[in-house]
């Protein structure tokens, strides 16, 4: 099994979409909607949508405008695919390396519910690692308990270790089935390092404690925690922000008003579990951190060769549309906490697009490596919008349609952004979020103040995590245009 980094989360992101104003069907053959292929043919919708908007269209020969010389050839091609999913997957560009994120849905109503923040969640996020000395046994560590969630109400805490689910020990072969249920019992364990640096003699032993969690409808405010630390006469603002959700701009802006009122001069932005979201929200956050670059380019989007007229700049601003003035700190330096299991998309955009303007110190693990943007595409005659979507089915696509660069046209590498200060989350020593002794925050504070009370970390422990990407919700790590 490939033991790459992973993160399981029981929440989903929230999305807002724009209509591409110049979106056209780009096939060179006759208007198939009026001839051989009906508009209700879902495979027809999939091909035409990807042909029109897909970011990597030029890399896929089957999406070329001159791919088919006759209607019959096109129809035969569509009929070779038993279902829309197979066709969709066949036209993705290097799905294991580049396009790991484009999605197709057979019921877009579920997606729209998630967009509104109506998710089914138990409020838990966690890592899974192999039990020391085993290639098959697995244990978990709770990394985040969402505020006012089922898990929060049950009193569950970050750092708790579990070894079994429903009384069955976790293994690489059964964890997916055990942890996918809407209700399950976590059987807790104690992790013992035996007071040695080596993990060879570490043990994970069940302790007899357990709790049953049940997923329910939940709406998360992405502002998970904010506070001001006064250390060595330095006012350090700390914000854990878990998704770029445009429904909570007021909450985000209020945090920066508080930071300004308390005289914050240093900021630690905790994006370790933030998989992305709205580009406009990221632009607002960058403007809150700074404030001195109003009207200058924060980030740029570019589309495929047929949609260059849609290329767009996002500008630093001093106002939030519909809400009023932004509360800005005017900083020239910011610390960002990251993990390679989750920090992605708009979180990486913040780092990449702020760097040309201010000093950005990344503390934690390498990031995911994803800054492409997506848009929901419907089977509709009105430029793939939701208006007049075909009522005979509920398929929709969420393909990558644009890429993000900073003002200097620099992309985020597909392998992610490397930290300036490497500190990896260790399952048995996670610490309390917002506490000055929590390892990632402590490393940032040490760099700010010059006072270190922990030894420098030399290893990226995240490389030891079990890959359970199959448990990730399908909408993780997306950047949405609005």
KEVO-314876 format. One record per residue (C-alpha): residue number from 1; residue in three letters; x, y, z. Coordinates in Angstrom, 3 decimals, decimal comma, always signed. Layout:
BEGIN
  pos  code        xx        yy        zz
  NUM   ALA         X         Y         Z
...
END
This chain:
BEGIN
  pos  code        xx        yy        zz
    1   UNK    +0,000    +0,000    +0,000
    2   UNK    +1,310    +3,434    -0,846
    3   UNK    +1,784    +5,179    +2,487
    4   UNK    +1,451    +8,722    +1,266
    5   UNK    -0,062   +11,526    +3,287
    6   UNK    -3,806   +11,555    +3,782
    7   UNK    -6,556   +13,266    +5,649
    8   UNK   -10,051   +12,073    +6,352
    9   UNK   -12,615   +14,703    +7,098
   10   UNK   -16,298   +14,530    +7,766
   11   UNK   -17,052   +18,020    +6,509
   12   UNK   -17,338   +19,393    +3,035
   13   UNK   -16,496   +22,710    +1,408
   14   UNK   -18,927   +25,311    +0,154
   15   UNK   -19,007   +26,617    -3,403
   16   UNK   -20,164   +29,600    -5,424
   17   UNK   -20,096   +29,625    -9,199
   18   UNK   -20,020   +32,046   -12,108
   19   UNK   -21,350   +31,634   -15,618
   20   UNK   -18,629   +31,787   -18,247
   21   UNK   -19,851   +34,662   -20,421
   22   UNK   -18,265   +33,473   -23,658
   23   UNK   -18,733   +29,741   -23,254
   24   UNK   -19,302   +28,087   -26,632
   25   UNK   -19,580   +24,584   -28,021
   26   UNK   -16,387   +24,193   -29,989
   27   UNK   -16,864   +21,074   -32,116
   28   UNK   -16,295   +21,675   -35,812
   29   UNK   -18,951   +19,255   -37,046
   30   UNK   -22,651   +19,923   -37,553
   31   UNK   -24,978   +20,917   -34,736
   32   UNK   -25,519   +17,476   -33,237
   33   UNK   -28,225   +18,767   -30,901
   34   UNK   -30,461   +19,074   -33,955
   35   UNK   -29,391   +15,831   -35,614
   36   UNK   -28,103   +12,509   -34,400
   37   UNK   -27,460   +13,071   -30,703
   38   UNK   -30,258   +14,424   -28,505
   39   UNK   -29,554   +17,026   -25,859
   40   UNK   -30,722   +14,531   -23,256
   41   UNK   -27,840   +12,228   -24,092
   42   UNK   -25,609   +12,526   -21,067
   43   UNK   -22,471   +11,380   -22,843
   44   UNK   -23,047   +14,133   -25,384
   45   UNK   -23,233   +16,622   -22,508
   46   UNK   -20,020   +15,299   -20,974
   47   UNK   -18,001   +15,554   -24,167
   48   UNK   -19,299   +18,974   -25,170
   49   UNK   -18,797   +20,381   -21,694
   50   UNK   -15,227   +19,149   -21,447
   51   UNK   -14,488   +20,230   -25,023
   52   UNK   -15,653   +23,739   -24,176
   53   UNK   -14,180   +24,464   -20,746
   54   UNK   -11,613   +21,888   -19,633
   55   UNK    -8,329   +23,512   -18,614
   56   UNK    -6,215   +20,735   -20,131
   57   UNK    -8,228   +20,340   -23,325
   58   UNK    -5,139   +20,786   -25,529
   59   UNK    -3,508   +17,777   -23,837
   60   UNK    -6,413   +15,413   -24,656
   61   UNK    -6,605   +14,353   -28,344
   62   UNK   -10,190   +13,134   -27,920
   63   UNK   -11,254   +16,680   -26,960
   64   UNK    -9,784   +18,330   -30,063
   65   UNK   -12,196   +20,444   -32,098
   66   UNK   -11,390   +18,403   -35,213
   67   UNK   -11,529   +15,019   -33,460
   68   UNK   -14,636   +13,900   -35,416
   69   UNK   -15,270   +14,419   -39,102
   70   UNK   -18,893   +13,210   -39,137
   71   UNK   -21,861   +12,983   -36,814
   72   UNK   -21,786    +9,208   -37,146
   73   UNK   -18,158    +9,033   -35,996
   74   UNK   -19,010   +11,161   -32,965
   75   UNK   -22,059    +9,061   -32,103
   76   UNK   -20,050    +5,860   -32,367
   77   UNK   -17,426    +7,333   -30,028
   78   UNK   -20,036    +8,248   -27,413
   79   UNK   -21,627    +4,822   -27,598
   80   UNK   -18,309    +3,165   -26,780
   81   UNK   -18,730    +4,321   -23,163
   82   UNK   -21,225    +2,433   -21,043
   83   UNK   -21,809    +5,363   -18,714
   84   UNK   -20,948    +9,070   -18,392
   85   UNK   -18,424    +8,411   -15,639
   86   UNK   -16,244    +6,291   -17,921
   87   UNK   -16,261    +8,947   -20,630
   88   UNK   -15,479   +11,683   -18,125
   89   UNK   -12,552    +9,793   -16,619
   90   UNK   -11,176    +9,009   -20,097
   91   UNK   -10,716   +12,693   -20,946
   92   UNK    -9,013   +13,769   -17,712
   93   UNK    -5,366   +14,762   -18,041
   94   UNK    -2,953   +12,569   -16,031
   95   UNK    -5,514   +11,842   -13,303
   96   UNK    -2,948   +10,402   -10,898
   97   UNK    -0,535   +13,302   -11,260
   98   UNK    -2,102   +16,518   -12,590
   99   UNK    -5,894   +16,393   -12,573
  100   UNK    -6,707   +14,664    -9,313
  101   UNK    -9,644   +16,960    -8,714
  102   UNK   -12,187   +17,112   -11,567
  103   UNK   -15,457   +15,434   -10,594
  104   UNK   -18,713   +14,237   -12,134
  105   UNK   -21,916   +13,860   -10,105
  106   UNK   -24,940   +11,742   -10,876
  107   UNK   -27,026   +13,873    -8,477
  108   UNK   -26,036   +17,516    -8,400
  109   UNK   -28,786   +18,296    -5,857
  110   UNK   -26,639   +16,709    -3,153
  111   UNK   -23,790   +18,934    -4,229
  112   UNK   -25,964   +22,060    -4,085
  113   UNK   -27,041   +21,169    -0,558
  114   UNK   -23,385   +20,987    +0,401
  115   UNK   -22,799   +24,339    -1,294
  116   UNK   -25,349   +25,863    +1,076
  117   UNK   -23,472   +24,438    +4,042
  118   UNK   -25,969   +21,693    +4,766
  119   UNK   -23,573   +18,808    +5,296
  120   UNK   -23,886   +15,496    +7,086
  121   UNK   -21,075   +15,386    +9,625
  122   UNK   -20,046   +14,051   +13,005
  123   UNK   -17,605   +16,949   +13,403
  124   UNK   -14,484   +14,783   +13,494
  125   UNK   -11,294   +14,949   +11,471
  126   UNK    -8,448   +12,540   +12,000
  127   UNK    -5,278   +10,910   +10,715
  128   UNK    -4,625    +7,182   +10,439
  129   UNK    -1,147    +5,708   +10,922
  130   UNK    +0,235    +2,197   +10,859
  131   UNK    +0,729    +0,691   +14,292
  132   UNK    +4,495    +0,653   +14,980
  133   UNK    +6,007    -2,615   +13,805
  134   UNK    +3,028    -3,588   +11,643
  135   UNK    +2,362    -3,325    +7,930
  136   UNK    -1,374    -3,923    +8,250
  137   UNK    -2,654    -2,723   +11,649
  138   UNK    -3,913    +0,856   +11,861
  139   UNK    -4,677    +3,363   +14,601
  140   UNK    -6,248    +6,830   +14,407
  141   UNK    -5,656   +10,186   +16,055
  142   UNK    -8,342   +12,874   +16,258
  143   UNK    -6,895   +16,080   +14,807
  144   UNK    -9,909   +18,398   +14,884
  145   UNK   -13,273   +18,568   +16,624
  146   UNK   -15,535   +21,076   +14,896
  147   UNK   -17,277   +23,637   +17,082
  148   UNK   -20,858   +22,841   +18,128
  149   UNK   -20,801   +19,501   +16,321
  150   UNK   -21,867   +16,043   +17,481
  151   UNK   -18,283   +15,237   +18,431
  152   UNK   -17,954   +18,529   +20,311
  153   UNK   -21,150   +17,845   +22,257
  154   UNK   -19,757   +14,408   +23,186
  155   UNK   -16,631   +16,016   +24,596
  156   UNK   -14,198   +14,454   +22,138
  157   UNK   -10,770   +16,069   +22,029
  158   UNK    -7,943   +16,594   +19,576
  159   UNK    -5,190   +14,080   +20,298
  160   UNK    -7,406   +11,196   +21,365
  161   UNK    -6,184    +7,876   +19,943
  162   UNK    -8,479    +5,108   +18,703
  163   UNK    -7,437    +1,604   +17,749
  164   UNK   -10,735    -0,053   +16,803
  165   UNK   -14,187    +0,771   +15,447
  166   UNK   -17,293    -1,112   +16,590
  167   UNK   -14,968    -3,382   +18,547
  168   UNK   -13,030    -4,433   +15,445
  169   UNK    -9,329    -3,570   +15,251
  170   UNK    -8,544    -1,283   +12,340
  171   UNK    -6,434    -2,600    +9,468
  172   UNK    -5,484    -1,374    +6,019
  173   UNK    -8,164    -3,686    +4,615
  174   UNK   -11,158    -2,762    +6,775
  175   UNK   -10,848    +0,878    +7,820
  176   UNK   -12,830    +2,182    +4,829
  177   UNK   -15,876    +0,058    +5,581
  178   UNK   -15,744    +0,695    +9,320
  179   UNK   -15,344    +4,469    +9,108
  180   UNK   -17,797    +5,123    +6,277
  181   UNK   -20,909    +4,355    +8,310
  182   UNK   -23,254    +7,147    +9,358
  183   UNK   -22,932    +5,934   +12,940
  184   UNK   -20,045    +4,037   +14,518
  185   UNK   -18,298    +3,461   +17,839
  186   UNK   -14,698    +4,560   +18,370
  187   UNK   -12,703    +2,321   +20,696
  188   UNK    -9,952    +4,388   +22,282
  189   UNK    -6,366    +3,422   +23,049
  190   UNK    -3,249    +4,683   +24,760
  191   UNK    -0,106    +5,432   +22,756
  192   UNK    +3,089    +4,677   +24,696
  193   UNK    +6,487    +5,774   +23,394
  194   UNK    +8,210    +3,853   +26,225
  195   UNK   +10,248    +7,024   +26,790
  196   UNK   +12,442    +6,440   +23,735
  197   UNK   +12,992    +8,411   +20,517
  198   UNK   +12,697    +5,314   +18,356
  199   UNK    +9,203    +4,207   +17,312
  200   UNK   +10,244    +0,559   +17,151
  201   UNK    +9,173    -0,079   +20,744
  202   UNK    +6,046    +2,112   +20,682
  203   UNK    +2,730    +0,461   +21,507
  204   UNK    -0,938    +1,309   +20,880
  205   UNK    -3,168    -0,550   +23,350
  206   UNK    -6,942    -0,380   +23,767
  207   UNK    -7,918    +1,184   +27,090
  208   UNK   -11,565    +0,103   +27,373
  209   UNK   -13,025    +3,547   +26,659
  210   UNK   -15,382    +4,139   +23,716
  211   UNK   -17,935    +6,560   +22,313
  212   UNK   -20,552    +6,295   +19,576
  213   UNK   -20,797    +9,143   +17,065
  214   UNK   -23,638    +9,711   +14,621
  215   UNK   -23,480   +12,058   +11,670
  216   UNK   -26,166   +14,697   +11,380
  217   UNK   -26,878   +17,908    +9,467
  218   UNK   -24,217   +20,455   +10,344
  219   UNK   -23,115   +23,923    +9,256
  220   UNK   -19,567   +24,971   +10,083
  221   UNK   -18,316   +28,480   +10,643
  222   UNK   -14,813   +28,213    +9,113
  223   UNK   -13,435   +30,612   +11,734
  224   UNK   -12,577   +27,790   +14,121
  225   UNK   -10,545   +29,714   +16,665
  226   UNK    -8,991   +33,151   +17,051
  227   UNK    -7,045   +34,694   +19,915
  228   UNK    -4,249   +37,107   +20,744
  229   UNK    -1,116   +35,915   +22,513
  230   UNK    +1,103   +38,410   +24,374
  231   UNK    +4,581   +36,900   +24,333
  232   UNK    +7,794   +38,830   +25,033
  233   UNK    +5,832   +42,081   +24,692
  234   UNK    +4,687   +41,065   +21,203
  235   UNK    +0,999   +40,885   +20,335
  236   UNK    +0,608   +37,766   +18,156
  237   UNK    -2,732   +37,135   +16,482
  238   UNK    -3,695   +33,505   +15,871
  239   UNK    -6,476   +32,451   +13,502
  240   UNK    -7,434   +28,894   +12,608
  241   UNK    -9,443   +29,187    +9,404
  242   UNK   -10,792   +25,971    +7,894
  243   UNK   -12,359   +26,883    +4,522
  244   UNK   -12,743   +29,904    +2,250
  245   UNK   -16,502   +30,108    +2,629
  246   UNK   -18,205   +33,220    +1,261
  247   UNK   -21,119   +32,798    +3,674
  248   UNK   -18,959   +33,852    +6,633
  249   UNK   -17,206   +37,036    +5,502
  250   UNK   -18,654   +38,917    +8,480
  251   UNK   -17,150   +36,450   +10,944
  252   UNK   -13,755   +36,639    +9,272
  253   UNK   -13,756   +40,434    +9,119
  254   UNK   -14,762   +40,628   +12,791
  255   UNK   -11,661   +38,638   +13,760
  256   UNK    -9,429   +41,211   +12,097
  257   UNK   -11,304   +44,052   +13,787
  258   UNK   -10,498   +42,392   +17,110
  259   UNK    -6,855   +41,882   +16,104
  260   UNK    -6,559   +45,555   +15,165
  261   UNK    -8,216   +46,700   +18,400
  262   UNK    -5,785   +44,606   +20,457
  263   UNK    -2,737   +45,973   +18,643
  264   UNK    -1,642   +42,801   +16,857
  265   UNK    +1,720   +43,258   +15,125
  266   UNK    +2,393   +39,596   +14,183
  267   UNK    -0,044   +37,107   +12,679
  268   UNK    -0,138   +33,312   +12,555
  269   UNK    -2,681   +32,090    +9,995
  270   UNK    -3,464   +28,431   +10,637
  271   UNK    -4,505   +26,789    +7,361
  272   UNK    -3,347   +23,279    +8,203
  273   UNK    -6,812   +21,775    +7,611
  274   UNK    -8,062   +24,255    +5,018
  275   UNK    -8,664   +22,535    +1,676
  276   UNK    -9,712   +25,672    -0,213
  277   UNK   -12,880   +27,345    -1,427
  278   UNK   -13,728   +30,746    -2,890
  279   UNK   -10,984   +32,747    -4,619
  280   UNK   -12,795   +35,986    -3,804
  281   UNK   -12,824   +35,056    -0,119
  282   UNK    -9,085   +34,373    -0,308
  283   UNK    -8,646   +37,829    -1,837
  284   UNK   -10,568   +39,385    +1,042
  285   UNK    -8,432   +37,535    +3,581
  286   UNK    -5,220   +38,680    +1,883
  287   UNK    -6,556   +42,246    +1,987
  288   UNK    -7,244   +41,881    +5,723
  289   UNK    -3,699   +40,715    +6,365
  290   UNK    -2,269   +43,633    +4,397
  291   UNK    -4,354   +46,681    +3,417
  292   UNK    -1,605   +48,687    +1,769
  293   UNK    -2,012   +47,202    -1,723
  294   UNK    -5,564   +48,261    -2,565
  295   UNK    -6,277   +47,924    -6,293
  296   UNK    -3,131   +45,932    -7,089
  297   UNK    -3,269   +42,416    -8,555
  298   UNK    -3,476   +39,691    -5,916
  299   UNK    -4,029   +36,689    -8,168
  300   UNK    -4,671   +35,905   -11,833
  301   UNK    -6,707   +33,155   -13,475
  302   UNK    -6,100   +31,833   -16,962
  303   UNK    -8,333   +29,465   -18,949
  304   UNK    -7,831   +27,102   -21,897
  305   UNK    -6,867   +28,423   -25,309
  306   UNK   -10,478   +28,824   -26,427
  307   UNK   -11,569   +30,871   -23,407
  308   UNK    -8,804   +33,450   -23,090
  309   UNK   -11,385   +36,245   -22,943
  310   UNK   -12,381   +34,886   -19,546
  311   UNK    -8,923   +35,377   -18,028
  312   UNK    -9,396   +37,381   -14,859
  313   UNK    -7,466   +39,335   -12,248
  314   UNK    -8,428   +39,383    -8,560
  315   UNK    -7,422   +42,659    -6,904
  316   UNK    -6,585   +43,587    -3,334
  317   UNK    -9,507   +45,578    -1,984
  318   UNK   -10,545   +47,623    +1,050
  319   UNK   -14,220   +46,621    +0,927
  320   UNK   -16,295   +43,457    +0,989
  321   UNK   -19,101   +43,573    -1,537
  322   UNK   -22,386   +44,129    +0,248
  323   UNK   -20,818   +44,316    +3,702
  324   UNK   -18,607   +47,399    +3,837
  325   UNK   -15,043   +48,186    +4,840
  326   UNK   -12,389   +45,546    +5,374
  327   UNK   -10,529   +45,516    +8,683
  328   UNK    -6,857   +45,415    +7,674
  329   UNK    -3,679   +44,997    +9,729
  330   UNK    -1,196   +46,455    +7,230
  331   UNK    +1,321   +43,692    +7,923
  332   UNK    +4,536   +43,120    +5,999
  333   UNK    +4,985   +39,575    +7,289
  334   UNK    +2,685   +36,649    +8,016
  335   UNK    +3,198   +33,090    +9,280
  336   UNK    +1,115   +30,305    +7,705
  337   UNK    +0,739   +26,843    +9,260
  338   UNK    +0,365   +23,960    +6,783
  339   UNK    -0,002   +20,205    +6,401
  340   UNK    +0,390   +18,055    +3,299
  341   UNK    -2,777   +16,180    +4,151
  342   UNK    -5,053   +19,176    +3,752
  343   UNK    -3,536   +22,601    +2,985
  344   UNK    -4,545   +23,062    -0,632
  345   UNK    -6,058   +25,197    -3,332
  346   UNK    -7,110   +28,645    -2,060
  347   UNK    -4,849   +28,106    +0,972
  348   UNK    -1,888   +27,648    -1,357
  349   UNK    -3,103   +30,606    -3,399
  350   UNK    -2,871   +32,813    -0,274
  351   UNK    +0,766   +31,827    +0,219
  352   UNK    +1,758   +32,063    -3,441
  353   UNK    -0,040   +35,329    -4,158
  354   UNK    +1,027   +37,161    -0,986
  355   UNK    +4,715   +36,303    -1,447
  356   UNK    +5,423   +38,967    -4,096
  357   UNK    +4,170   +41,615    -1,653
  358   UNK    +5,108   +40,576    +1,889
  359   UNK    +7,263   +38,030    +3,712
  360   UNK    +5,348   +34,744    +4,055
  361   UNK    +6,891   +32,213    +6,446
  362   UNK    +5,440   +28,721    +5,993
  363   UNK    +5,596   +26,519    +9,090
  364   UNK    +4,579   +22,864    +9,036
  365   UNK    +4,541   +20,307    +6,242
  366   UNK    +4,666   +20,542    +2,423
  367   UNK    +1,273   +21,487    +1,003
  368   UNK    -0,925   +19,415    -1,334
  369   UNK    -0,049   +21,160    -4,615
  370   UNK    -3,340   +22,277    -6,171
  371   UNK    -4,373   +25,726    -7,372
  372   UNK    -6,631   +24,946   -10,344
  373   UNK   -10,138   +26,394   -10,206
  374   UNK   -13,441   +24,648   -10,918
  375   UNK   -16,972   +25,480   -12,070
  376   UNK   -20,162   +23,414   -11,975
  377   UNK   -21,338   +22,545   -15,499
  378   UNK   -24,953   +21,533   -16,124
  379   UNK   -26,601   +19,825   -19,112
  380   UNK   -28,315   +22,979   -20,298
  381   UNK   -28,786   +24,777   -23,632
  382   UNK   -27,990   +28,097   -21,933
  383   UNK   -24,211   +27,884   -21,831
  384   UNK   -24,109   +24,986   -19,352
  385   UNK   -25,758   +27,056   -16,611
  386   UNK   -28,381   +25,791   -14,163
  387   UNK   -31,068   +27,658   -16,115
  388   UNK   -33,146   +25,158   -18,081
  389   UNK   -31,025   +22,211   -16,985
  390   UNK   -32,251   +18,968   -18,528
  391   UNK   -34,972   +17,672   -16,166
  392   UNK   -34,618   +14,050   -17,296
  393   UNK   -31,399   +13,494   -15,314
  394   UNK   -29,353   +15,101   -12,535
  395   UNK   -25,815   +14,746   -13,862
  396   UNK   -23,404   +17,671   -13,594
  397   UNK   -19,639   +18,073   -13,871
  398   UNK   -17,108   +20,011   -11,807
  399   UNK   -14,069   +20,092   -14,109
  400   UNK   -10,887   +22,104   -13,691
  401   UNK   -11,393   +25,135   -15,928
  402   UNK    -8,662   +27,627   -14,949
  403   UNK    -5,316   +27,892   -13,215
  404   UNK    -4,109   +30,425   -10,691
  405   UNK    -0,851   +32,365   -10,720
  406   UNK    +0,429   +35,261    -8,669
  407   UNK    +1,208   +38,739    -9,971
  408   UNK    +4,569   +37,431   -11,236
  409   UNK    +2,860   +34,583   -13,152
  410   UNK    +4,228   +31,955   -10,755
  411   UNK    +2,246   +28,722   -10,304
  412   UNK    +2,104   +26,518    -7,243
  413   UNK    +3,969   +23,315    -8,079
  414   UNK    +1,950   +20,128    -8,348
  415   UNK    +4,177   +18,756    -5,596
  416   UNK    +3,143   +21,559    -3,258
  417   UNK    +4,860   +24,379    -1,400
  418   UNK    +7,775   +23,493    +0,881
  419   UNK    +7,781   +24,884    +4,420
  420   UNK   +10,401   +27,348    +5,544
  421   UNK   +10,290   +25,675    +8,958
  422   UNK    +9,542   +21,936    +8,882
  423   UNK    +7,334   +20,779   +11,727
  424   UNK    +5,209   +17,704   +11,164
  425   UNK    +2,135   +16,773   +13,159
  426   UNK    +2,828   +13,650   +15,217
  427   UNK    -0,233   +11,608   +16,125
  428   UNK    +0,736   +11,064   +19,771
  429   UNK    +1,861   +14,684   +20,336
  430   UNK    -0,647   +16,933   +18,569
  431   UNK    -1,060   +19,572   +21,271
  432   UNK    -3,974   +21,972   +21,715
  433   UNK    -4,863   +24,288   +18,856
  434   UNK    -4,119   +27,898   +19,778
  435   UNK    -1,909   +26,920   +22,724
  436   UNK    +1,574   +28,446   +22,567
  437   UNK    +3,051   +24,972   +23,169
  438   UNK    +1,281   +23,312   +20,207
  439   UNK    +4,206   +22,245   +17,975
  440   UNK    +3,411   +24,173   +14,768
  441   UNK    +2,302   +27,348   +16,541
  442   UNK    +5,252   +27,058   +18,931
  443   UNK    +7,677   +26,982   +15,990
  444   UNK    +6,117   +30,147   +14,558
  445   UNK    +6,287   +31,894   +17,934
  446   UNK    +9,920   +30,866   +18,309
  447   UNK   +10,745   +32,458   +14,957
  448   UNK    +8,830   +35,630   +15,864
  449   UNK   +10,387   +36,069   +19,294
  450   UNK   +13,733   +34,316   +18,860
  451   UNK   +12,884   +32,159   +21,869
  452   UNK   +12,775   +28,403   +21,209
  453   UNK   +11,580   +25,956   +23,871
  454   UNK   +11,397   +22,875   +21,638
  455   UNK   +14,172   +21,116   +19,702
  456   UNK   +14,108   +21,656   +15,948
  457   UNK   +12,333   +18,844   +14,087
  458   UNK   +14,319   +17,011   +11,455
  459   UNK   +11,805   +14,556    +9,969
  460   UNK    +8,559   +14,854    +8,040
  461   UNK    +6,432   +12,441   +10,057
  462   UNK    +3,535   +12,830    +7,640
  463   UNK    +5,270   +10,434    +5,254
  464   UNK    +4,369    +7,615    +7,651
  465   UNK    +0,611    +8,153    +7,387
  466   UNK    -1,689    +5,647    +5,753
  467   UNK    -3,316    +6,750    +2,516
  468   UNK    -7,079    +6,675    +3,010
  469   UNK    -7,987    +9,094    +0,241
  470   UNK   -10,974    +6,853    -0,534
  471   UNK   -12,568    +8,255    +2,636
  472   UNK   -12,127   +11,861    +1,549
  473   UNK   -15,348   +13,574    +0,510
  474   UNK   -15,379   +14,139    -3,264
  475   UNK   -15,358   +17,938    -2,942
  476   UNK   -12,165   +18,315    -0,940
  477   UNK    -9,387   +20,592    -2,095
  478   UNK   -11,196   +22,616    -4,732
  479   UNK   -10,848   +26,282    -5,613
  480   UNK   -14,037   +27,922    -6,779
  481   UNK   -14,494   +30,995    -8,948
  482   UNK   -17,188   +33,480    -8,013
END
